[in-house]
Amino acid sequence: MKFWESTKAFLKTAHYLSLDVVVGAVFSHIMVARLPDGRQPVDWATTVLLGLCVFIIYTVDRLYDVRKGLTSKATLTPRHRFHAEHQAVLIRVLLGLVVVCAILLFWLPKSVIWFGAALALVSGAYVWGVSRLPASNRKLVWKEPAVTLLYTVGVWGSSWAQKPSIGWSEIGLGMLFLIVVFQNLLLFSVMEAQEFPEDSFSLATLWGFERCDVVLRTFTGVVTVLALVIFFLADDRFAQRAAIIEGMMSAVLYAIQRYPKSFLTNERYRWIGDGVFWLPFLIL
């Protein structure tokens, strides 16, 4: 019993730290790096740096939300409450990881360094712009699309920057991944609006549940159709398998949307919704 309780506490802590998101980003990046035929080498430094950057960005975002939340005395979610209680330790961890990231730069190809520098400038400009907006500003609802684009560009661009050419199937799979990430974030926005209706201010509340439902269903339909097109037309088997994986990712998110009450308990929608990005592991 004590072992089970310790395991549950560890998993909950890892979940609050978004380590499941980090692992999903790493698995997705390795899948992208091995496209189109599954035989491409994977640069370890790029993969490790990507994972660290995802953790840093997510943690900084939570800590920033906590600061705004505490200032406005808004009710904190369990995840934000965890960051509020451990923010002193987390800040020290972040500083240490920044140093590690700086050291890893010596192992990166020049193309990735240039790509990373450009992405860092764009991300920095985004964070600076968001930080200047009050917590009630309606422009903040567009956070989901912005994060979708930055996350997808980070995962796919860091691999594409090392390739001499990119085939149509890879571009198509990248577009599918972009849709799946947006589907994931919009779904989370909808679920959070149902879980915390008194504090929710997001794209879901701006569009309304009915419009979000239509958008999410459309995403699933588009991903399913395009995944099948890539599966039947791609020349490389690994790309075909990747298309099926991305179709499965969208289908799981649709299941959460279809039965929201079942997944609201104990934040199951977050555990499973973030877990879909582990599915690329099945073909690695």
C-alpha positions as CSV (number, residue, x, y, z in Angstrom):
1,M,0.0,0.0,0.0
2,K,2.8,2.4,0.9
3,F,4.5,1.7,-2.4
4,W,1.3,2.4,-4.3
5,E,0.8,5.7,-2.5
6,S,4.4,6.7,-3.2
7,T,3.9,5.8,-6.9
8,K,0.7,7.8,-7.1
9,A,2.4,10.8,-5.5
10,F,5.4,10.6,-7.9
11,L,3.1,10.3,-11.0
12,K,1.0,13.3,-9.8
13,T,4.1,15.4,-9.2
14,A,5.5,14.4,-12.7
15,H,2.1,15.3,-14.2
16,Y,2.0,18.7,-12.5
17,L,5.5,19.4,-13.8
18,S,4.3,18.5,-17.3
19,L,6.9,15.8,-17.6
20,D,4.4,13.8,-19.6
21,V,4.3,16.6,-22.1
22,V,8.1,16.7,-22.2
23,V,8.3,12.9,-22.9
24,G,5.6,13.3,-25.6
25,A,7.6,16.1,-27.3
26,V,10.7,13.9,-27.3
27,F,8.9,10.9,-28.8
28,S,7.3,13.1,-31.4
29,H,10.6,14.7,-32.3
30,I,12.3,11.3,-32.7
31,M,9.5,10.3,-35.0
32,V,10.0,13.4,-37.1
33,A,13.8,13.0,-37.2
34,R,13.4,9.4,-38.6
35,L,11.1,10.4,-41.4
36,P,10.6,9.5,-44.1
37,D,12.0,6.0,-44.2
38,G,12.7,5.4,-40.5
39,R,16.5,5.1,-41.0
40,Q,17.5,8.7,-40.5
41,P,20.0,9.3,-37.5
42,V,18.6,11.1,-34.5
43,D,20.8,13.9,-33.1
44,W,20.8,13.3,-29.3
45,A,21.8,16.9,-28.3
46,T,18.8,18.4,-30.3
47,T,16.4,15.9,-28.7
48,V,17.6,16.5,-25.2
49,L,17.7,20.3,-25.6
50,L,14.1,20.2,-27.0
51,G,12.9,18.3,-24.0
52,L,14.6,20.7,-21.6
53,C,13.2,23.7,-23.5
54,V,9.7,22.3,-23.4
55,F,9.9,21.8,-19.6
56,I,11.4,25.3,-19.1
57,I,8.7,27.0,-21.3
58,Y,5.8,25.1,-19.6
59,T,7.2,25.8,-16.1
60,V,7.7,29.5,-16.8
61,D,4.2,29.8,-18.2
62,R,2.7,28.2,-15.1
63,L,4.8,30.4,-12.7
64,Y,3.7,33.4,-14.7
65,D,0.0,32.3,-14.5
66,V,0.5,31.9,-10.7
67,R,1.8,35.4,-10.4
68,K,-1.1,36.8,-12.3
69,G,-3.5,34.6,-10.4
70,L,-2.2,35.5,-7.0
71,T,-2.3,39.2,-7.9
72,S,-6.0,39.0,-8.9
73,K,-6.8,36.5,-6.1
74,A,-8.2,34.0,-8.6
75,T,-8.8,30.4,-7.6
76,L,-5.8,28.3,-8.6
77,T,-6.1,24.9,-10.3
78,P,-4.3,22.0,-8.6
79,R,-1.5,22.3,-11.2
80,H,-1.0,26.0,-10.6
81,R,-1.3,25.5,-6.8
82,F,1.6,23.1,-7.0
83,H,3.7,25.6,-8.8
84,A,2.7,28.3,-6.3
85,E,3.8,26.1,-3.4
86,H,7.2,25.2,-5.0
87,Q,8.0,28.3,-7.0
88,A,11.2,29.0,-5.1
89,V,12.6,25.5,-5.9
90,L,11.3,25.6,-9.4
91,I,13.0,28.9,-10.1
92,R,16.4,27.5,-9.0
93,V,15.8,24.4,-11.1
94,L,15.0,26.6,-14.1
95,L,18.3,28.5,-13.7
96,G,20.2,25.3,-13.6
97,L,18.5,23.9,-16.7
98,V,19.3,27.2,-18.6
99,V,23.0,26.6,-17.9
100,V,22.7,23.0,-19.1
101,C,21.0,24.2,-22.3
102,A,23.8,26.6,-22.9
103,I,26.4,23.8,-22.6
104,L,24.4,21.6,-25.0
105,L,24.7,24.3,-27.7
106,F,28.3,23.1,-28.3
107,W,26.9,19.8,-29.6
108,L,24.3,21.3,-31.9
109,P,24.6,21.6,-35.7
110,K,24.9,25.2,-36.9
111,S,21.6,24.9,-38.8
112,V,19.8,24.0,-35.5
113,I,21.5,26.8,-33.6
114,W,20.3,29.4,-36.2
115,F,16.8,27.9,-36.2
116,G,16.7,27.9,-32.4
117,A,17.9,31.5,-32.2
118,A,15.1,32.6,-34.5
119,L,12.5,30.6,-32.6
120,A,13.8,32.0,-29.3
121,L,13.4,35.6,-30.6
122,V,9.8,34.9,-31.7
123,S,9.0,33.1,-28.5
124,G,10.6,36.0,-26.4
125,A,8.5,38.5,-28.3
126,Y,5.4,36.5,-27.7
127,V,6.1,36.2,-23.9
128,W,6.9,39.9,-23.7
129,G,3.7,40.9,-25.5
130,V,1.6,38.6,-23.3
131,S,3.2,39.9,-20.1
132,R,2.1,43.4,-21.0
133,L,-1.5,42.5,-21.2
134,P,-3.8,42.5,-18.1
135,A,-5.2,39.2,-17.0
136,S,-8.7,40.1,-18.3
137,N,-7.6,41.2,-21.8
138,R,-9.5,39.3,-24.5
139,K,-6.4,38.9,-26.6
140,L,-5.1,36.3,-24.2
141,V,-7.7,33.9,-25.5
142,W,-5.5,33.4,-28.6
143,K,-2.9,31.8,-26.5
144,E,-3.9,28.3,-27.7
145,P,-3.2,29.0,-31.4
146,A,0.1,30.8,-30.6
147,V,1.3,27.9,-28.4
148,T,0.2,25.4,-31.0
149,L,2.3,27.1,-33.6
150,L,5.4,27.5,-31.4
151,Y,5.2,23.9,-30.1
152,T,4.8,22.4,-33.6
153,V,7.5,24.5,-35.1
154,G,9.9,23.6,-32.2
155,V,9.2,19.8,-32.6
156,W,9.3,19.6,-36.4
157,G,11.5,22.6,-37.3
158,S,14.4,21.4,-35.1
159,S,14.5,18.2,-37.1
160,W,13.8,19.8,-40.5
161,A,16.7,22.3,-40.0
162,Q,19.1,19.3,-40.3
163,K,17.7,17.8,-43.4
164,P,18.8,18.6,-47.0
165,S,15.2,18.2,-48.3
166,I,11.7,17.6,-47.1
167,G,9.2,15.4,-48.9
168,W,5.5,16.1,-49.4
169,S,4.6,13.3,-46.9
170,E,6.6,15.0,-44.2
171,I,5.0,18.3,-44.8
172,G,1.6,16.7,-44.7
173,L,2.4,14.9,-41.5
174,G,3.6,18.2,-40.0
175,M,0.3,19.9,-40.9
176,L,-1.6,17.0,-39.3
177,F,0.5,17.3,-36.1
178,L,-0.3,21.1,-36.0
179,I,-4.0,20.3,-36.2
180,V,-3.7,17.6,-33.5
181,V,-1.8,20.0,-31.1
182,F,-4.5,22.7,-31.6
183,Q,-7.2,20.1,-31.1
184,N,-5.5,19.1,-27.8
185,L,-5.2,22.6,-26.5
186,L,-8.7,23.7,-27.6
187,L,-10.1,20.5,-26.0
188,F,-8.3,21.3,-22.7
189,S,-9.7,24.8,-22.9
190,V,-13.2,23.4,-23.2
191,M,-12.7,20.9,-20.4
192,E,-11.2,23.6,-18.1
193,A,-14.2,25.8,-18.8
194,Q,-16.5,23.0,-17.6
195,E,-14.2,22.1,-14.6
196,F,-13.7,25.7,-13.4
197,P,-16.6,27.7,-14.9
198,E,-16.3,30.6,-12.5
199,D,-12.7,31.3,-13.4
200,S,-12.4,30.3,-17.0
201,F,-11.5,32.9,-19.6
202,S,-10.2,31.2,-22.8
203,L,-10.9,30.5,-26.4
204,A,-13.6,28.1,-25.4
205,T,-15.6,30.8,-23.5
206,L,-15.1,33.2,-26.4
207,W,-16.3,30.8,-29.1
208,G,-18.8,29.0,-26.9
209,F,-19.1,25.2,-26.4
210,E,-21.2,24.6,-29.5
211,R,-18.8,26.2,-31.9
212,C,-15.8,24.5,-30.2
213,D,-17.6,21.2,-30.5
214,V,-18.0,21.7,-34.3
215,V,-14.4,22.8,-34.6
216,L,-13.1,19.8,-32.7
217,R,-15.2,17.4,-34.7
218,T,-14.0,19.0,-37.9
219,F,-10.4,18.6,-36.8
220,T,-10.9,14.9,-36.2
221,G,-12.5,14.5,-39.6
222,V,-9.8,16.4,-41.4
223,V,-7.0,14.5,-39.7
224,T,-8.6,11.1,-40.4
225,V,-9.0,11.9,-44.1
226,L,-5.6,13.3,-44.6
227,A,-3.9,10.6,-42.6
228,L,-5.6,8.0,-44.9
229,V,-4.4,10.0,-47.9
230,I,-0.8,9.9,-46.7
231,F,-1.1,6.3,-45.7
232,F,-2.2,5.2,-49.2
233,L,0.0,7.5,-51.2
234,A,3.3,7.8,-49.3
235,D,6.2,5.7,-50.6
236,D,7.9,5.0,-47.3
237,R,6.4,2.6,-44.8
238,F,7.6,4.6,-41.8
239,A,5.7,7.7,-43.1
240,Q,2.6,5.5,-43.5
241,R,2.9,4.3,-40.0
242,A,3.3,7.9,-38.7
243,A,0.1,8.9,-40.5
244,I,-1.8,6.1,-38.7
245,I,-0.3,7.3,-35.4
246,E,-1.4,10.8,-35.9
247,G,-4.8,9.6,-36.8
248,M,-5.0,7.6,-33.6
249,M,-3.9,10.7,-31.6
250,S,-6.8,12.7,-33.0
251,A,-9.2,9.8,-32.4
252,V,-8.3,9.6,-28.7
253,L,-8.9,13.3,-28.3
254,Y,-12.2,12.9,-30.0
255,A,-13.2,10.2,-27.5
256,I,-12.4,12.6,-24.7
257,Q,-14.6,15.3,-26.3
258,R,-17.4,12.8,-27.0
259,Y,-17.6,11.6,-23.3
260,P,-16.4,14.7,-21.3
261,K,-18.0,13.6,-17.9
262,S,-16.0,10.4,-17.8
263,F,-12.7,12.3,-18.3
264,L,-13.3,15.3,-16.0
265,T,-12.8,13.1,-12.9
266,N,-9.3,13.5,-11.5
267,E,-8.2,15.4,-14.6
268,R,-8.3,12.2,-16.7
269,Y,-8.6,14.4,-19.8
270,R,-5.2,15.9,-19.1
271,W,-3.5,12.5,-18.4
272,I,-4.8,10.9,-21.5
273,G,-4.8,14.1,-23.7
274,D,-1.1,14.7,-23.0
275,G,-0.5,10.9,-23.2
276,V,-1.5,10.8,-26.9
277,F,1.8,12.4,-27.8
278,W,3.5,9.2,-26.4
279,L,1.9,7.2,-29.2
280,P,4.8,7.8,-31.6
281,F,6.8,5.5,-29.4
282,L,4.9,2.6,-30.9
283,I,6.8,3.0,-34.2
284,L,10.2,4.1,-33.0
